[in-house]
Amino acid sequence: MLNRAIINNEVLEYTRQSSPVLTVGRAIFGVFIFALFSVFMVYSAHAKTSRIKDIVDIEGVRDNQLVGYGLVVGLNGTGDSLGNSPFTEQSLIAMLERLGVNVRGQNLNTGNVAAVMVTSTLLPFTNQGSRVDVSISSLGDATSLQGGTLLVTPLLAADGEVYAVAQGEVSIAGFSVSGEAATVTQNIPTSGRIASGAIVEREIDFSLEELQQVRLALKNPDFTTARRISQAINGFTSANISKAENSASVTLRRPKNYDGSIVDLITDIELLPIQPDQPARVVISERSGVIVMGADVRISDVAIAQSNLTVKITETPQVSQANPFAEGGETVIVPRSDISVNTGEDVKLAITETGVTLQDLVTGLNRLGMKPRDIITIIQAIKAAGALQAEIEVM
């Protein structure tokens, strides 16, 4: 309002000594500047916020894993071998017997058949008759599933009940071609996917709309974030219907005078903006040399020195032969070793001041040519000295 008043005062003062056309132009320009400033302020206020629906999960609203065992047929000789995958032959015999074909005691060639594990994810509230994607993975020694078709495969959940049935042509993202002297393989030809390859036969028995209270589970548990969620919900509804239980759970209770169900209440509050908070943390992976740091990481006063000790050994063996007419002489190899040691004598102590961020430290070390593994070692040493005000998580 202050900016708008200033703009209006400037426009009014200008009208007493300018033409109406210029006055209108000034006014339009002033309104445009104020609108642009307002948009910038709103954007800045919401730049670091997230919606409640993006940082929490609803208790009971979850996925369910399905798994099944099946056969893929129609392969071009790239299936399981007879000797190394006996379960493929047994499964093939059992399937044919169910279809009225008796092949027990016969020699079967399973080169066009592959035993596979079929996995899928049943999304919450998936209705009976809906279709879901399935993933196919070879179980035996098949070399490729290209061109194969998955036969009817029941998919079971953890309770042992069948919730979906999968069947269809397998689509793979790789291939394998071999000759007598070379083999070319791209991606993984022994795993594939069937889009919408399973039909849901049973629904998960869970009625969310009948509940009077649910819990919001934070994806990244934090006490401050949980309290902010509770305060935002209570402020939006003007009622004390939410409470932070701990760092990972926030209860949401349906008010008695609320017209809708708990589903309507979740829909009303899931778009509220929240500014998540997180502890200062540094995640490092020594195997890959990856360093990920949070924005709130700080370093206290500390002196750092890192000396690269390099030992280089070069072997240059020489051959010593006897004289042409010497008696009893023999040719021997005389070892010659050249050892050089670099102790990094030019390295000096570097002092960091209080409040320096880890980003500043890493930037300085990068300018000195430090490799990621050296930086990881320095970070761990700073933590051991008690100067790193953050938690280190090693992957």
BELZIHU-V392039 format. One line per field, one symbol per residue. ss: DSSP state (H for helix, E for strand, L for the rest). burial: 1 if it has 16 or more other ideal C-beta (glycine too) atoms within 10 Angstrom, else 0. A space follows every 50 residues. Layout:
ss: ???
burial: ???
This chain:
ss: LHHHHHHHHHHHHHHLLLLHHHHHHHHHHHHHHHHHHHHHHHHHHHLLLE EHHHHEEELLLLLEEEEEEEEEELLLLLLLLLLLLHHHHHHHHHHHHHLL LLLLLLLLLLLLEEEEEEEEEELLLLLLLLEEEEEEEELLLLLLLLLLEE EEEEEELLLLLEEEEEEEELEELLEEEELLLLEEEELLLLEEEEEEEEEE LLLLLLLLLLLLEEEEEELLLLHHHHHHHHHHHHHHHLLLLEEELLLLEE EEELLLLLLLLHHHHHHHHLLLEELLLLLLEEEEELLLLEEEELLLLEEL LEEELLLLLEEEEEELLEEELLLLLLLLLLLEEELLEEEEEELLLLLLLE EELLLEEHHHHHHHHHHLLLLHHHHHHHHHHHHHLLLEELEEEEL
burial: 00000010001001000000001001100100010000000000000000 01001101100000010101111110011100001001101110100000 00000000010111110111010001000011011101110111110101 10111010000011011101010001000000000000111101001101 00010001001001011100010011011101100010001101000111 11110000000100110010010101000001010000001011001010 01010100000000000000000000000000000000000000000000 010001110011001000010100110111011000111101000
